[in-house]
Amino acid sequence: MADDYAALLAGRGPRGLALPDSAIAPDAVIAMLAGVAAQVGERFAPASWLIVADGEVAGLCSITRPPESGIVDIGYGIAPSRQRRGLASAAIGEIVTWARGRADVSALTAETGIDNRASQAVLERNGFVRVGERVDEEDGPLICWRCAAD
């Protein structure tokens, strides 16, 4: 995946894939995700996935920290010009299926902004339930979600 992040940072589509007409995320976010993927990848694989549709990278899904006790925390994003097409729902559905096929994963967790109704709907459609709230220094109020994988 390191090569994929390097390609994205260089403005190229990884693995011969095209890029959407709007950035998936700012370069600083992609660089941060590359670092997180490298850190997670030292202990667990895969650490992140490309979200691909029609031959182009439409978004990313990443494990946000090394899993603990079988709990895998994910984050995801879709390029603005590719949102509202069901791509995030389909990708998270595939991640849930992946998790349920692994003996070492007991649950998936995620967080959404309190006002991010679209992302909340993605999680709800895929069996995540709201389990709490917290306030993050950078992101503000967040809703915490969980989906059993076993």
Secondary structure, DSSP 8 states (H G I E B T S, - for coil): -HHHHHHHHTT--GGG-B--SS-SS-HHHHHHHHHHHHHHHTTSS--EEEEEETTEEEEEEEE-S--BTTEEEEEEEE-GGG-SSSHHHHHHHHHHHHHHT-TT--EEEEEEETT-HHHHHHHHHTT-EEEEEEEETTTEEEEEEEEE--
